[in-house]
Amino acid sequence: MASAGSGCYRLSCSLSGHELDVRGLATAVFLDGAFVSVSRDRSVRLWVPNSHNRGFTQKQSMTGHSKFVSCVCIIPPSDVHPSGLIATGGNDHVICIFQPDSPSPLYVLKGHKNTVCSLSAGKFGTLLSGSWDTTAKVWLHDKCMMTLQGHTAAVWTVKILPEQGLMLTGSADKTIKLWKAGRCERTYSGHEDCVRGLAILTEAEFLSCSNDASIRRWHINGKCLQVYYGHTNYIYCMSVFPNTQDFVTTGEDRTLRVWKQGECAQTIRLPAQSVWCCCVLENRDIVVGSSDGIIRVFTESSERVTSAEELEAFEEELSSSTIDPKTEDLGDIDVSQLPGREHLDEPGTRDGQTRLIKVDKSVEAYQWSAAEGRWCKIGDVVGSSGATQQTSGRVLYEGKEYDYVFSIDVNDSGPSFKLPYNITDDPWLTAHNFLEKNDLNPMFLDQVANFIIENTKGQSLGSPSSGVSDPFTGAGRYIPGSASDMASNRSDPFTGGGRYIPGSAPGTATSAGAGDPFTGESAYHSSASQQVNIYFPKKEAVTFDQANSVQIISKLKELNNDAPEGYRLSEKELVSLEKLLCMVCSPTGDEAPTAEQLDTLWKAAKWPEDIVFPALDIVRLAVRHPSVNVVFCSEEDGRQFCNHLMNLMDTKGKPANQMLALRTLCNCFSGPAGQKLLMSLRNPLLSQAVELKGSTNKNIHIALATLALNYAVCLHTLNDIEGKAQCLSIISTALEVSKDLEVIFRLLVALGTLTSNDKSATQLANSLGVDSQIKRYASVTDPAKVGECCRFVLGQL
């Protein structure tokens, strides 16, 4: 593993400008050495290096958020925006997109229902956002492409992996999820508290950090490769050095830590309680933002180290700060047992080692600097007098001293709970920990915190907190789990001749019209010189039309004897269904089925799943008829009809029923009523259908691909980017699981149709990595339609 450098990091400069906590940092790509910061003061600031290679100047200040800004990322340059864009997320639930040279947003993305707390940019202009509303969203330009749902608590951190289409989300539910094409592919478990940060090491490895004070290194296959320890409190942020696997972290223990070759090589304390964020510049300098509103830059380069006077001032500021032993994990302190200054005559054993010494009646904390070979004072420890309850007036609870121990009555009938509190504590964090310890509803957070504030009269010790009220959020509150909320009339290539087996593999199909690649035999012949794209965009739905009505009725009559009482058909009803079947299979018949015939068909369609397939096959053929399409897909009955088909598509159901349900949905697209119904139920229908991707039945895969194609036909003429995103996700998923060339062909036509004359859909397809999924089919010559269609799609992408 390469090292990030061999030197020791020292202060390069301190940048003032923000009035409150600096919550996010991002390295700029449009200006060498520049970076962007965001703050609780609602501002976004662009900083550029000074010409003499020391220090930074604020080049631009941007505003657009109505509440505090919590995160920032850079969208890479494109043809439209050659300087790239700046994306920021805030407590106002929106994402602002800025041009680097403009103080106002270019546009604002709305859709999240709570704070947007993390952003990550990918290729082709895609943006991934995470929110307290428990979701992540994928954006392309000013449109939301898809919403990633699966976490049960706030999504604190997101990252787009280098391999196209792969995304990571980390949550307060303690898990990390891997997403591909909008679907959760894997969940990583191991952290014992909120996952707060993610960083990408390679295409196959990434890092995570957590409120459990640990860092984990993961392989994308789900294995945790290593766990790093060093921080003593929440870890908020991490950043990787360029071209190495070394990294830096920041957290609630007031430190920046530099990790090299898997070890904590340096610990830098800051005179601020919360070190919220960090980023690494191309020259390996480290930028850090904290709760005191100051941005600090640290460097290994002796040329960029600040003056001796500034270093001394920084050390003095650090030594004069106060330390709460509870937040610093220093344990219970008995002053009488602490050594004096002579303890500092002994050298430390590692960089960052902490020692406490007694000076008169106070306690001072020192940290060992391996680079300087000396102990540096990092602050005075407060609340550590070592006095007893009788001498100090403080209250003992569970063996520890507190300024207050309150009795909290959550309800009239329940027991009282003890809440210990010191005036050096954060009331919001104390309230959060109290509720969590006693398994109480987090909705009491505001009530408990305000009770503490009111009954302590706002007393506090140490330096002012810059308004920070909660180390989870920097302001307001944190509630884990909260949410605001083609074919011919005579044949098709899918069912063969011979006996009636609805799930059987296709046999020989007859041609129904020259030049139609969906009928597969002599009707279509490739020409080496042919350059005209006859494949897409497809304008009409592809349906499943082949039928042997004699065999279907024969099987229906055979199984009718097994139908339960109340669903068994009379001889008259059987004759009625036979007439209906002949009617809907006739290519020239103008007669319409009667209401009585359709009621009988619906009655049979609700037979038990073991025997329903011949009735379902009649439904599949009947919905192509205009009058049946209108009745079955009406506003009144259509939803019940689709719910029945979705139940038949259950992954634990019968393959024959799954296939016929999918084919029935495909045939519904033959009429306007069916198109309207299926488009209104697009999300649940496609979500249920794609669950059949794991089937080993080729005909189910063909039907699924055809359903995606028919949706693509309808979506092609609509400005529905979210619908196209879901359809692209289905196509990408199906491409991964099926190798059958007829399935691939239909997916290629669907992909070509979706992306035809639609730049946004094309960019989204590229961002999902669909091009890399289909390249292998460009050389297919048998059948020739697969290779030719693939080359047309690749040319379009």
N, C-alpha and C positions, 0 to 999 in steps of 0.2 A: 504494500500500500504506500502510495507516494505521500510525502510529507508536505505540509503547507508552508514550510519554512523552518529554519533552525533558530531564529532569534526569539527575543522576548518582546511581547507587546507592551508598548507604553503609550501614554496619551499623546495624540497628535494635535487635537484641537477640541474646544467645546463651543457649540453653536447655540446661541439664544435666538428666540424668535417666537416659538410657540408659548402660549400662555398657560397651557395645561398639559397633562400627560401626553407624551408622544407614543401613539399606539401602534403605528405600522411604518415600515421602511421597505423600500424596493430600489434595487440598483437600476439605474436608467440605461437604456441601450442607444438612445438617440444622441447622447453627449458623453464623451469619454470621461470616466471618473465621476459622473454625476449620480445623484440619487434623489428619491422623492420621500417625503415624510408626511404623515397624517396625525391628527391630534384630537383630543377631546375638546379643543377650542374651536372645532368645526372647520378648520382650515387644512388645506393641502399645499405643501411647499416644495418647490424644486430647487435643489442646491447644486451648484457647479463649482469645481475646484478653482482656486485662485491661480493666476498665471505663474506665480513663483513656487507652485507645487507644495504649498502649505496652507491649510485652511480652506474654507468654502465660503461662497457668497450666495445669498438667496437671490435666485434669478426670477422666480415667479411665485406669487401667492394666489391660490385658487380657492374659490368658495362655491358652494352649491348645496351642501347638506344643511338641513334644519336642526340636526342634533349631532352628537359627537361622531367623529369618523373613526372607524375601528380597524380598517385594513386597506391595503393598496397593492396593486400589481401593475406591471407594464405589459401592454399588448404590443407584440413585435411589429415592426414596420411592414407596410403593405403597399401595393401600387396606389391605392386610394389615400393612404396616410403614410407617406414615406418616412416620417419621423416617429411613427408609432403613436400609441395612445396611452393615457393614464387612467386606470380604473380604480375607483374607490368605493368602499362599502361603509354604511353607517347605521347608527341607531335609529334612523328615520325609515328603515326598511328598504331603502333604494340604493342603487348603484349609479354613480355619476361617472360619465366618460368625458375626459378632458383631452384637448390637444395641448401639447407641451407649452405652446406660446400663447395660450388663451386663459384668462382668469375665470371664465364661466364654462359650464359643461356644454359639450357638443350635443349630447343627449343624455337622458336619464332612463335607466331600466327599472321597471316596476313589476312586482310579482311576488316577492317574498312578503311574509306576514309578520316578520319580526326582524331583529337586528341582523344585518349582513356582516358576518365576522371573519370571513376568509374569502380570498379570490386567487385564482390561478389562470394564466393565459396559455393557450395551446397554439397549434398551427392553424393556418387559414382563418384567423380571426376569432376562433372559439374562446369562450370565457366560461370558467366554472366558478360558481359561487356557493358558499355554505352559510347557513343561517340558524338562528335560535329556533326557527319554526320547524326544526327537525328535518328539513329537506336540503338538497343541493339542486342547483339548476344549471343547465347548459344553455349558453346564449351564443347567438351568432349575430354580430352587429347589434341591431336594436330589437331583436326578436328572441323570445325564449323558445328554444328548440325542444327541450324535454326537462322533466322534473324527476330527480332521483329520490325515490322514497323507500325507506327501509329502516332507517335509524329511529330509535325510540326517544331520543333526547337531542339537544342542540348539536348541530354539525359545526364544530369549532374550527376545523381545518380541512382544506381541500388541496389536491395537487393533480395536475395532468401529467401522466407518465410520457416518456419520450416515444414509446410505441403508440402509434395512432390508435385512438379509440379507447385506451385504457385510462381510467380515472380512479383516484383514491379519495376517500372521505374519512375523517376521524371525528368521533363524537363524544359527548358527555355520557353516552351509554357504555363507555369504556371499550368500544370496538372500533376497528378500521374496516372499511368495506372497499372491495375492488369492483369497479363497474366497467362493462364493455358494451358499447352501443346502447347505453341506457339501462342495462340489466345488471343486477348484482351477481357477480361470478364467484365471489369468495368473501368470507368474513374472518378477520384476524382477531383473536382474543388473547389476552395476556396481561394487559394493563389493568391495574386495580382502581383506577380513577379516570377522570375525564382525559381524553386524548386531545392535547392542545396544539400540537405542531407536527408537520410532516416535512420531510426533505428527501429529494431524489438523489440516490447515489449512482445507479446505473440503470439500464433498461430492465434489469432483473432484481434490483435491490433498492430498498428505501429505509429511512429512519423515521421513528416516531418519538415524541416526548409527551409527558403526561403530568397531571397533578399528583401522581404517585411518586414524583421526583426521580423517575427512571427514564432512560432512553433505550429504545429497542431497535435493533437492526433486523430487518425482515427480508426473506426471499419472497419473490412474488408468488411462489407456489404455496405459501402459507406458513413456511417454517420460520421460527424466530431463531436467528443465527447468533445473536449476542445481546446481552443486557448490560448497559453502562450505568454506573452509580457515581455520584459525586455531589450533586445538588442536595440541599437539605430542605427544600420546599418546592412548591409548584414550579414546573418548567414551562415557560410560555412560548418560546420561539427557538427555532434552530435554522442555521444556514450553512451550506456546504461551500468549501473553498473551490475555486475553479480548477478543473482538471485533476482533482484528487478526491479521496474519500475522507479527508479530515474535515472537521466541522466545528461550529461554535454554538453555544446555547446560552440563553438568558432566563432568569426566573425571579421568583418572589423572595429568594434568599439574598437579594441585592448583588448578585454576581453575574459576571460574564465569564464563561469557561471555554477554554480553547482545548479541543480534543485532537490529538495526533496519534496515529497508529493505534487507535483503540483505547488510549489512556488520556486522562485529564492532564494536559501538559502545563496549563497555566490557569490560575483563578484570579480574576480582577474584580475587586469590590468597588461598588459605586455608592456615592452619598445619596441614594434614593432607595426607598423600600422595594418598589416594583420595577424591575428591569423588563419592560414589556416586549421589546422587539430588537432584532438585529438583522443586518445584511452584510455580505462580504463584497467588496469592490473588486474590480479586475486586478488591481495592484496588490490584492490580499489585505488591504486595510479593512478594519472591522468598524461598522457604524452601529451605534447602540442608542435606543430611545428609552426613556424611563419616566417615572411618575413625577419627577421634578420639572418636567417640561424642557429639559436640556438634551440636546443630541451631542454625543461624544464620539469621536473617531480615535481609534487606537491603531498603531502601526508598528511593524517590525523594523522599518527602515529608519536608520539613524538620521537620514536627511529630512524625514518628515516628523520627527519627534518635536514636540513643542519646546519652548524655552525652559531653562532651569527655573525661572520665576513662576511660570505657569504650572510646572510639575509640582513645585513646592506648594503653590496655592491649592492645587487639586488634593494633595496629600493632607493639607491642613483642613480642608473642607471635609474630607473623609474622616479624619481623626476626631473632628468636633461633632460628628453626627452621633445619634443615640441608637442603641440596639436593643430591641425587645428579645429577651432570651427565648421566648416561646416561638417567635417567627423565625429565629435563627437556629432553632433546634440545638440550643446549647445545654438543655437539660436544667435540672434543679441546681441552683447555685448556692453554696454555703460560703459566704465571704470569709469566715474564720478559717476555712480549710484551704483558701487560695494562697499561692506563693506570691512573693513580692517581685520587684523589678529584676532581682538576680536571676529569675527564671528565664529572662530574655538573653542571658549570656550564653545559653546553650543554643546552637543552631537548630533550625527546623529539619525535619526528616523528609519533607516533600513540599512542593510549591502549593501555596494556598492553605497550609496547615494553620489552624487557629489556636491561640493560647490566651487564657484569661489571667490577669494578675490583679492583685489588690493594691490600691493606692489610697492610703488613709482609709476612709469608709466607703470608697467607691470601687467599682470594678471597670477595668479597661480591657478592650479586646485588641489583640495584635494578630497580624497575618504574616506568615513567612514568605518572602520574595526570594525565590531561588536565583533569579537573575541578578539581583542586587546583593544577595547574601546577607540580608538583614530582616529584622522584624519591623513591620510598618503598622502603626496604629490605625485601626479601622473604626474606632468609635468607643463610646462609653456605654456600658451595659446598664439599662435602667431596670427598676423593679427587682433588685437583687440584694437587698440590704441584709438578708439573712436573719431578720428579726423574727420573733415569735408573735403569735396572735396577741398575746398580752401586751407586748412592748410596741407593737406597730399599729394596733387597732384594726388590722386586717383579719379576714375571716378564713379559717381553715376549712377546706372541703376536699375530701378524698386525699388528704395528706399534703395538699398544696395551699398556698396563701393566695387569697383574692381580695380585691377591694370591695366586691359585692358578691353575694350569692342570693339570687332572687328565686322565689317560688312562683312558678308559672302554672296557672290553671287553664288548660286548653278547653275544657268543657265542664259543666256543672257536676256531672256524674262521674267523671274520670279522675284519676289521681293527679296530684301536683308533681311537677318536674322541677328539679333544681338546675338553675342556670348560673354558673360561676362566671365572673367578668372582672377584668382589670381595666383600669382607665387607659392603659396603653394598647388595649385590644381594639380591633376594628369591629364595631357593632354589627355590621352586615355579615362579616365572616363568622363572628361568634354565633349570630342567629342561625346562619346556614348550618354550622356544625352541630348546634343544639338540636335542630329539627332532624338532621340526618341521624344523629346518635340515638334519638328517641323514636325514630321511625314515624315522624309526624309529617303531616301534609305540608309540602313546600310552599303552598299558598299562604301560610302563616308568616312568611319571611318578613314582609313589610311590617306586620303588626308587632312581631317580636323585636325587630331592630329598632322600631320607633319607641317601643316600651323601654328598651335599654337607654336610648338617647334621652328620653324624657326623665327617667329615674336617676340618671347620672348627671343630669344637667349639662350634658355635652362636654364633661371634663376630658382632657387628654394631656398626654405628656410628650415631650420630644418635639421634633421639627413639625411645622405645619404639613398637612398631607396633600396640599395642592388640590383639595377637593375630592380626592379619591375616596370612594366609599365601599368598593368591593373589588378585591383582587381578581375576581373572575371576569369583571366587565369594565372596571375603571369608573363606572358610574351606575346608578340605578340598582338593579338586582339581577340575580341569576337564579332561575328555577329550572333544575334539571327536569327534562321531560315536558316542559311547557310548550304549547303550540298555539297559535292564533287560528289558528287552523292549518275461345277464339275459335271459335271452333265450329264445326259443321252441324247441319241438321241431321245427318245420317250416321256419323261416326265420331269417336274421339279416341285418343291413344291410351285411354286409361282402363277400359274394361274389355275383356276379350269375349270370344264366342264360347260355345259349349254351355255347360250347366251354369245355373245362376249362383255365383259366389261374389257378393258385393265387394269383398276385400281382395279378390284375386288379382294377380299381375296382369297387365295389359297384353293382349295378343295382337294379331295382325289387324291393322286398321285400314279401312278403305278410304280413298281420297274423296274429298268433298269439294274441291275447288283448287285450281292450280295457283301456286304462289303463296299458299298459307302454311307457314312453318309449324303451325300447331297441329296439323293433321298428319304429319310425319311421313307418309310413304312416297309414292311416285309423284304426288302432287307438287313436291318441291325439290328442285335440283339446284345445287350451287354452281355458279360459273366463276372461274378464276378471275375473269375480267370484270365481274360485277362489283360496282362501287356504290350503288344506290342503297341507302339504308331502308330496308323494307320492314324492319323489326319494331321500331319505336319512333315517336311516341305512339303507343297503342291507343286507339280511339274508342274501342268497344270492349265490353266485358267478355271474358273467356268463360264458357259454360261447359258443363258436363252433360252431354245429350244422349249418348248411346243407351239403348234399353232393349231388353227382350221381355216384352209385356206378358207373353205366355208364361215364361218361367217365373216372373215376379208374382203373378196372380196364383200360379200353382203353389208357390211357397207360402203365400199369404193364407190360402185355404188350408194348407197342411198345418200351419202353426195356429190357426184360429181356434182349433180344439184345445190348445194349451192356454188360451187367453183367459184371464180371471173373469168371474161372473160380473156382469155389468159392462165389460169391455168386449165380450165375445160378440162377433158380428153374426147377424141373421143371414139366411140365404139371400134375402132381398138386398141386404146391405152389401154383400159380396158381389152380387150382380151390378149394383150401383157403382162400386169401386172399379169393377172391370170396365164398365162403360166410361168412367172418368179417365182411366188410364189410357184407353184407346183414343179418347178425345184429346188429351194433352200431348200424346205422342204423334198425332197426325200433323204433318207439316202444313196442310192446306185447310184443315177444318176451321170453320168459323163459329161452331157451336161453343157455348160457354157452360162450364159446370154449374149445377144448381147449388143453392145454399144447403140443401139436404145432403148432397154428395160431399160437400166440403166438411160438413159436420161429421159425417161418417169417417172421412179421412182423418180428421183431427182426433176422433175417438180411437182409431187404430194407431195413430202416431204416439199415443200415450200408453201403449202396451208395455209390459215389463221389458227391460233392456235385453233379455235373452232372446226375445222373439220379435222385437220391434223392427228389425232391419228391412223386411220387405215393405212395410208400411212407410218407413222413412224414405225408401227408394222411390215410392210413388210421390211423396212430398217433394223430393228432389226434382222430379220431372215436372210436377204440377206447377211449381212456382215460376216456371218459365212462361206459363200461359198468362196473358195480360190480366184477365179478370181474377185469376187465383192470386197473382202477385199483389193486386190491389187489396184483396180481402186479407190475406195472411200478413201483409206488411202494412196494414193500416195503422193509423195513430192509436186506434182503440185496442187492437189485438196484437200489434206487431211486437211490442215489448215482451208479452207473454210467450209469443212464438220464439223469439230469440233466446229468452231465458231457458226454454225447453231445449233448444239446440245446444246452448252452452252447458247444460247439465249432461247432455249426451257426450260432450267433448271432454268430460272429466278424465284426468290422466289415469284413473283407476278403472275406467269404463272399458267397454268392448271395442276393439280396433275397428270392426265393421261399422259400428255406430259412430265412432269418431270420424271416420272417413266420410260417411254419408252426411253427417252433420256439416262438415266442412264443405262438401260439394253442394249441399243445399244452400248454404250461405253464398257460395260463388254464384249459383244460379239466380239467387235473389237480385243480383245486380242487373239482370236482363230487363227489368222494368223500372220506371221512375219511382214508384212507391218503394220498391225494395232498395234502390239506391239511397233514397232519402232516409229510410229507416236505418240501414247499416252505417251510413255516415254519421247519424246522430248517436249511434252506439259504438262508434269506432274504438274508443279506448277499452271498454270492457271486453268487446268481442276479440280484438287482436291480442289483448293481454291473455285471454283464456286460450286462444288458438295456439299461441307460440309455446304454451306449456307442453304441447304435443311434439316439440322438437326432438325429444328423447325416444320417440317411437322408432321401432325397427321396420315398420311397414312403409315401403316405398310409396305406395299410393296415398298414404296420409301426408307424406312430405310433398308430393305433387299437388295435392289439394291445398295444403298450406301455402305453397308458393303461388298457386293460382289465386288464392284469396288476397295475398299481398299484391299481386298484379292487378286485380280488379279494384282494389283500393287505390293503387297508383293511377289507374285510368281516371277515376273520379277526382283524385287530388290534383292531377296534372293541370286542370283548368281553374283551380282554386288558389287563392292567396292564403293558404293554411299551412304555415311553416311548421307549426307544432304537430299537425297531422302527418306531414311529410317526414318529420323527424321520427315519429313513432314507426311509420312504415319502413323507413331506412333502417331503423333498429331491428325490425323483424327480418328484413332482408339480410342484414349482416349476421344475425343469429342463425338463420337458416343456411347461409353459405358455409358456416363453420361445421354444421352437423351432417350435411348431406353431400354425397359425391355423385349421386345419380345425375346424369347429364340432362335429362328432361327437366328435373327440378332446377338445375343450374340455369338452363336456358330460360325458364319462366322467370326466375329471379333476375336474370340479366335484363330481360325485357322490362320488368318492373322497375329496375334501377334506372335504365335508360329513359323510361317514361317519366319517372319522378324528377329527374335532373334536367330534362329537355327544356331549354329556354328559361331556366331558373338558376340564377347565379348563387343564391343563398343555399338552395338544396344541394347544388354541386359542391360548394365549399363545405357544407356539413358532411356530405358523403366522404369527401377527402379527409376531413378531420376524424372521422370514424375509422379510417384506414380501409375502406371498402376496396379501393384500387388494388391494394396489396393482396386482398382476398381473391380477386378475380383474375389476376394476371396469368395464372397457370393455365387458364382455359383459352387464352388467345391462340394457342397453337393446336387446338383440337380440330381434327379434320373429319371425324366420324362420330356424330353427325356434323356436317360442315356448318350448320346454322349456329352451333354453339360458339365455334371459333370466330366466325364472322361477326356475330352479335357482340361478342366480348370485345373485339377490336373497335367496333363502333362506340361502345360504352367507354372504353379507355380513352379514345380520342375525345369524347365529350367531357370526361373528367379532367 
